[in-house]
Amino acid sequence: MGTATDASTEDVTADDGTRLRLRKRAPAAGAETAVLFVHGATYPGGPVFDLEGASWLAACARRGRAGYAVDLRGYGDSEAPPELDAAPGDHSPVVRADRAAGDVAAALERVRESHGRVHLVGYSWGTMVCGRLLSTRDPGVASLTQFAPVYSFPDGLALAADDSAYRTVSERGVRERWNAHFEGAGDPDGYRDPAAMDAFWTALTATGQAVEREGKTVVRAPNGTLADMSAAADGDPPYDPADVDAPALVARGSLDDSATRADALGVYDALGAREDRREYAEVAGGSHFLPVERRRGALFDAVAGFHDRCE
């Protein structure tokens, strides 16, 4: 294993001029290959992919690949659409998958300036964004990993539809959603470090998503995500997996009740990639928050091994 550099950030510009934040950790010796991570519906790249002591970006760097995480518009430290500064009900949901796919394309273009080969990893709603990108454009990625994919929701929607421009999420809401995955499985501390929730919330509220509401810190999240998921549940998803022919891995944690096994296998079965170019992996004891849980190493190893086989 090599050594990872400290995290660094830079801004890239989307095709409409929106400023996007890109986070990076790289091998100290440099890297020909990179991995670009795309976050989900609520939490930005830093807390999910680069949490202190649980960094997937650093794990990539130690294996010889540069790790990048992009904050899509309205998330983390990227520029937010003006609708997020108005009352939630003043506008319809913002940041749909097609618009977010353009943000990923801009980040991918920047990463390609420094690396000859780039693997793409989508997480949760980010799998819809990555699927949209690969099915409507030709970004030429080395592979696609759909981690914790949400697609057709055969077991029902995990998040309720909301016609507002955005929603706010509290610390209590994050904790309750995370803990719900472990109902019937045991003490949450058996699956995550006891300090993980506080560390996650601290990292999350250190980003530009945090706002004050009635004397408390909450986090804004665009509702285009919920509109995409509601449409998908009604039979109109943002992409068709059959149009994705890049080498692909579908992965999830066994305790994930947001990205269910039925949904993940549905994506896997529908992929357009040849059978010898697609794989499925499931990590026992992991929830939707697996990248910052105790079993994250098994996930990191599974994805890195897939990347090895694609090179």
MARZA-530749 format. One record per residue: residue in one letter; x negated, y, z of N, C-alpha, C in turn. Coordinates in steps of 0.2 Angstrom, whole numbers, plus 5000, padded with zeros to 4 digits. Layout:
BEGIN
AXYZXYZXYZ...
//
This chain:
BEGIN
M499649945000500050005000499650065000G499850114996499450174996499750225001T499450295000499650345005500150395001A500650415005501150465002500950535004T501050584999500850655001501450675005D501350735008501950765012502450795006A503050805009503650825004503450895002S503650904995503550964992504250974989T504451044987505051054984504851104978E505251104973505251154968505951164965D506051214961506751234958506651224951V507251194948507251184941507951214939T508051234933508551264930509051224926A509651224928510151184924510251224917D510651184913510751214906511151284906D511551294912511951354912511651404917G510951394919510651444923510651424930T511051374932511051364940510451334942R510251364948509651344951509751274955L509251224954509351164957508651144961R508751114967508151104971507951024970L507351024969507050954968506550944973R506550884976506150864982505650804979K505050804982504550754979504150734985R503950674984503350644988503050594982A502350604982501950564977501350524980P501150474977500550444979499950494979A499550494984498950534985498550534978A498450474975498050464969498450484963G499050514963499450524957499850464955A500250474950500650414947500850434940E500850374936501150374929501850374929T502150334934502850324935503250354941A503850374939504250414945504950374945V505250394951505950374952506350434954L506850444951507250504952507950474956F508050504962508650484966509250534965V509850514965510450554964510850534970H511050584974511450574980512150564978G512550554984513250544983513750604984A514350594987514850644987514850694992T514450684997514450725003513750755005Y513250705005512650725008512050735003P511650785003511150794998510550754999G510050764994509450714994509050715000G508850765003508450765009508650715014P509250725017509350685023509450605021V509650595015509850525013509150495011F508750525007508150495004507450515007D507450565011506850585014506850605021L507250565025507350575032506750555035E506450595040505850585044505850515047G505350465045505350405048505750355044A506150375039506550325035506550355028S506050375025505950405019505950355013W506450355009506350315003505850344998L505850404998505350444993504650424995A504550425002503850405004503750325002A504250285003504150215002503950204994C504250244990504050244983503350264982A503150314985502450344984501950294987R502150254992501650204995501550154990R502050134986502050084981501750104974G501550174974501250194968501650234963R502250244965502750284961502950354964A502950404961503150474963503950464965G504150484970504850484972505150554972Y505650564968506050634968506750624970A507050674973507750684974508050754972V508550754968508850814966509450834970D509550894972510150914975510550944969L511150914968511550934963511851004965R512151044961512451104962512951104968G512951144973513351144978513151104984Y512551064983512351024988511651044991G511451034997510751044999510551114999D509951124995509751184994509751214987S510251184983510351204976510851264977E510851294971511351354971512051324971A512551354975513251334975513651374970P514151334967514651374963515051424967P515151484964515551534968516151514972E516451464969517151444972517051414979L516451394981516251374988516251434993D516251494991516251554995516951574996A517451554993518151574993518451524998A519151535000519451485004519551425000P519551365003519551294999520151294994G520751314996521351314992521451364987D520951404986520951454981520751434974H520451374974520251344967520351274967S520351244961520351174960519651144962P519651074962518951044964518451064959V517851074962517251094958516751034958V516251034953515750994952515950924951R516250914945516450844942515850814940A515850744938515350704936514950724930D515350754925515050774919514650834920R514850884924514450934925513750914929A513850874934513350854938512850814934A513050774929512650734924512150784921G512350844919511950894916511350914921D511550924928511050934933510550884933V510750824933510250764933509850764927A510150784921509750784915509150844915A509350894918508850954919508250924924A508450894929507950864934507550814931L507850774927507450714923506950744918E507150804915506750834910506050864914R506250894920505650914923505150864926V505450804928505050754931504650724925R504950714919504550694913503950734911E503950794913503350834912502750814915S502850774921502250754925502150674925H502650634922502650564922502950534916G502550484914502750454907503350404907R503550384913504050334914504450354920V505150354920505550374925506150324926H506150294932506750254934507250304937L507950284936508450324939508850284944V508950314950509350274956509950324958G510550294957511150334959511450304965Y511750344969511950314976512650344977S513150294978513850314979514150344973W514450404974514650444968514150464963G513550464966512950474961512850424956T513150364957513150314952513650334946M514250364948514650394943514250444939V513850484942513550534938512950504934C512650454936512150424932512450384927G512950354928513350314923513550364917R513850424919514050474915513450494910L512950504913512350534910512150474904L512050414907511750364902512250344897S512950354898513450334893513550384888T513350444889513550504885512950534882R512350524884511750544882511250494881D510650504879510150454878509450484882P509550474889508950504893508350464892G508350404890507750354889507450344896V507850324901507550304907507250234907A506850214911506550154912507050094914S507450124919507950074922508450124925L509050084927509550124931509750074937T509650104943509950064949510550094951Q511150064952511750084954511850054962F511650094966511650074973512250104977A512650054980513250074983513750104978P513850074973514250104967515050104969V515350154967516050164968516250174960Y516750134958516950134951517750134950S518050074952518750064950519150054956F518850054962519150044969519749994969P519549934968520049874968520249864975D519949894980520149884987520449944990G520549994986520850064988520250114989L520450174989520050234989519750234997A519150254997518850265004518950335007L519050375002519150445004519750475001A520150505004520850535002520750584997A521150584992521150644987521250714990D520950764987521050834990520950874984D521450914983521550964977521151024978S520851034984520551104985519851094982A519551154982518851164978518351124982Y518351124989517851094993518151075000R517851035003518051015010517451025015T517651025021517051035026517050975031V516450955033516350895036515950915043S516250885049515950895055515450845057E515050855062514650805065515050745067R515550755071516050705073516250665067G516450695062516750665056516250615053V515550635052515050595050514950535054R514950545061514750495065515350435065E515950465065516550415064516550375058R516350405052516350375046515850325046W515250335049514650295049514850235053N515150245059515250195064515850145062A516250175057516850135055516550075051H515950075048515750025044515549965049F515449975055515249925060515749895064E516349915063516949885066516949805065G516949775070516949695070516249665069A515749705068515049685067514649685073G514849735078514449745084514249815085D513849825090513549895092513249925086P513449985084513050025078512350025079D512150035086511350035087511049975085G511349915084511049855082510849865074Y511149915071511049915064510749985062R510650035067510350095065509950115072D509450155071509050175077509550225081P509550215088510050265091509950335090A509350355088509250425086509350445079A509550395075509650405068510250455066M510750455070511350495068511150575070D510850585075510650655077510150675072A509650635070509150655065509450675059F509950625057510250635050510650705050W511050715056511450785056510950845056T510450835060509950895060509650905053A509450855050509250865043509750895038L510350875039510950895035511050965036T511150985042511251055044510751105043A510151085041509551125040509551145033T510051115029510051135022510651195020G510651215014511151265013511851245013Q511951185014512651165014513051185021A512651195026512851205032513151275033V513751285036514151345037514451345044E514551405046514851415053515651415052R516051375056516751385055517051375063E517351435065517651435072517151415077G516551445076516051435081515651365081K515751325076515451265075515151255068T514551225068514251205062514551155058V514751165052515051105048514651115041V514851065037514451055030515051055025R514851105020515351105014515151055009A515651025006515550975000516050984995P515750994989516251004983516750944982N517350954980517850904979517950874972G517450894968517450864961517350794962T516950774967516850704968517550664969L517950694974518550664975519050654969A519050714965519450714959519150654954D518550644954518250594950518450524952M518450514959518550444962519350434961S519750484962520450474961520650454954A520350494949520450474942520250404941A519650384944519450314942519950264945A520150274951520650234954521250224950D521450284946522050284942521850254935G521250224934521050194928520750244923D520450304925520150344921519450364924P518950314924518350334927517850374923P517350414926516950454922516550424916Y516450354917516050324912516250244911D516050214906516150144905515450104906P515450064911514750024911514549994905A515049974901514849934895514449984890D514450044891514050094887513350104890V513150074896512550074899512150014897D511650024893511249964890510549964893A510350014897509650014900509649954905P509049934907508949884912509249904919A509649864922510049894927510149844933L510049874939510149834946510749864949V511249824951511749844956511649814963A511649864968511449844975511949874980R512049844985512449864991512249834997G512549865003512449835009513049795011S512949735014513549685015514149715019L513949765023514449795028514749865025D514649875019514849935016515649935014D516049965017516749965016516950025011S516450065009516650115004516450084997A515850054996515650024990515749954991T516349924989516449854991516149804986R516149744988515849694984516249684978A516849684978517249674972517149734967D517049794970516949854965516249844962A515749824966515049824964514949764959L515249714960515249654955515649674949G516149714949516449734943516049774939V515649824942515149864938514649814935Y514349774939513849724936514149684930D514649654931514949614926515149654919A515249724920515449764914514849794911L514249794914513649824911513549804904G513349854900513149834893512449804892A512049804897511349774897511449704896R510949674893510849604892510849564899E511049504899511049474905510349464908D509749464904509149454907508849524908R509249584908509049644909509549674915R509849634918510249664924510249614930E510249644936510249604942510749634947Y510849584952511349604957510949594964A511049634969510649624975511149644981E511149614986511549634992511149624998V511149675003510749675009511149655015A511049605018511449585024511349635030G511949655033511849705039511749775037G511949795031511849865029512549895027S512649955029513249995027513150045022H513550085021513550135015512950185017F512750185023512150225025511550185025L511450135022510850085022510250125022P510150175017509450205017509150225023V509550245028509350265034509450225040E509550155039509750105044509150055045R509150015049508649965051508449925045R508949905041508849855035508649895029R508449955029508249995023507649965020G507249935023506649905020506749855015A507349815016507549755012507749795005L508149845006508449885000507849914996F507349945000506749974996506449924992D506249864996505949814992506249784986A506949774987507349754981507349794975V507349864976507349904971506649914968A506149914972505449924970505249854966G505449794968505349734964505649734957F506249764957506649774951506249824946H506049874949505649924945504949884942D504649844947504049814944504249764938R504749734938504949684933505149724927C505349784927505549824921504949864918E504349854921503749884918503249844915
//
